[in-house]
Amino acid sequence: MKAIKWLDDHFEEAILVILLVVISCVELIQVIIRNIPSIPSLTWAEEFCRFCWIWSVFLSLPYTIRKGNMLRVSVLMDLLPQALHKVINILVDVITAASMGLLAYHSIGVVGKILGSGETSPAMVWPMWVVYAVMLFGYALGALRGVQMAFIHIKHFNERELTAVEQTMAEAAEEAAAGKRAEGGEA
């Protein structure tokens, strides 16, 4: 159960961190190698990093849905009565899940077309369907996260929800407490 809870909380986050580290390392190696005349430059590095950035964009969609960090005007939501606020949250979750599901459905056709074309990337000669498959994965996971958030909001419908300011302050206090615990462990 701990592994499932960890995956629920950190799956996309872990992949995004790994992608960022890989991008940084490949770009750093590319910069270093460019300045060494006896070693040929990495012809594939720029394309690989571009693909990693694209993957990170599509994987950040379900991450922002799960963490509730999507762009929204929270001040207006905080002015509404709690019940209406919760109904709007559930409505947003359903619309998000439906939109992501629709995009996932249509991306099946896109990935299928590219798979059928046999197109490859210029520098790395990767099948382009591999690059585009993350689009399908991101949208499908976004749809699942939208459904998950709808269930979470329905489950906690009768509980008081923090305003945006209260939530920000609670997160800051939690981070400060984690920092103090880390300092106490080092001493």
N, C-alpha and C positions, 0 to 999 in steps of 0.2 A: 504494500500500500504506500510506503514511503516513496518508492520509485515512481509510482503513478502520480502522486502529489507533486513530486519534484518536476516531472515532465509537464504537468498541468501548469505549474508556475514558471518554469524556466526553459521549455523546449525551444521556442523561437529565439529567446534571448541567448541561449547557448550557441545556437547556429549563427546568429548575427555576430556574436563576439568572435567566433572562429573565423568567419568570413572577413571581419575587419583585421584580425591578426594576419591572416593569409595575404590580404591585399597589401598591408603595410610591409610585410616581409618581402613579397615579390617586388614591389616598387622600390624598396630599399636596395635589394640585390641588383635590380635593373640600373639604378642610378650609379651604384658602385662599379658595375661592370662596364657601363658606358665610358667611364673615366680610365679604364685600363685598356690601352691600345692593343695588347696582345690577345685579349679575349673578345670573341665576337659578341655583340649585344644579343639579348634575348628577344627574338622576333615575336614571340608569343605573349610576352608579359603584359603588354598594354591590353590586348584582346582578353586575356584571362581575367585581368582586374576589372575590365568593363563588365564581363559576364558576372563576376562576383558582386559588383555594385547592383546590377539588375536583379540578381537573386536576393540581395539584401532588401531591396525595395519591396519585392513581392512577399518576402517573409516578414517584413515589418507590419504588413496589413493585419494578419491575425494577432500579432503581438499587441498592437495598439488597441484592437478590439477587446482582447482579454484583459488588458491592464486598464481599460477605460480612458485611454489617453488620446482618443480621437479629437479632432478639432471640434469645439462646440462653444457656445456662449453660455458658460456656467452661471454667470451672474444673473441672467434672466431666469434660468432654471431655479436658482436659489430663491427667487422672489415668489415662485409659485407655491401653492399648498403642497404638502408632502405627498398626498394621494395622487394629485395631478402630475407631480414631478415623477413619481414612480410609474404611472401609466405611460407617460411620454418616454421614459427610459425603456420600458418594455416594447413600445411601438418602434422606437429607434432600433432596438435589438432585432426585432422581426424584420424591419426594412433592410437592415444591414445584412442579416442572414439571407434574405431573399435576393438582394442585389449581388452578394458574393456568390450565391448559388447560381444565379443567372450568368454571371461572368465566368464561373467555372464550367458551366454547361457549354457556353460558346467557345471557351478556350480549348475544349476537347476537339472541336472542329479545326481550330487553328493548328494545334499540335499534330493532329492527324494529317492535315495538308502538308505541313512541313516534313513530317515523317515520310509521307508518300513521295515528296519531291526529291528526297535524298540529298538535300542541300547540306553543305558543310561550311564551317567557319574558315575564313581565309588563312589565318596564321597557324591555328592549332589543328585544323582539319577535323574538328569535332563535328559530329552530327548536330545540326542546328535544333533538332527536336529536343535534345538534351537541355539546351539553353532555354527553350520555350516551355519545357515541361514544368519548370518552377512556377510559371504563371498559373497553370492548372492547379498545382499543389497549393500555392498561396491562396488562391481564390477558394478552393475547396476547404482548406483549413480555416479561412476567414468565415465561411458559411457555418462550419461547425462551432467556431468560437462565438459567432452571433447567436446561434441556438443555445449554446452553453450560457451565455450572459443573460439571455431571456429567461432561462430556467432559474438562474441565480437571482435575478431581480424578482421573479414571481415567488420564489421560495422565501425571500426576505422582504416581501411586500409590506408586512405589518411592522417591520422594524424601522426605527428612525434612521434616516440617512444623513450623513454629514454634509454640510455645505462645502463648496469648493475651498473656501478659506479655512474651515475647520479641518478638512482633509489634508490640505497643504501643511498646516501647523502640526497635525498628527504625524505626517510623514517626516517632517523636519525633526520632531522630537524623537521619533524612532531611529532616525539616522544618527542623531546625537548620542542616544543611548548605546547604539551599536559601536560608535566610535569610542565611547568611554569604556565599554567592555573590552574592545580591542587593545586600548591603552593599558588597561588593568592586567591583561594577559601577557603583555610584553614586559612589564616592569618586574 
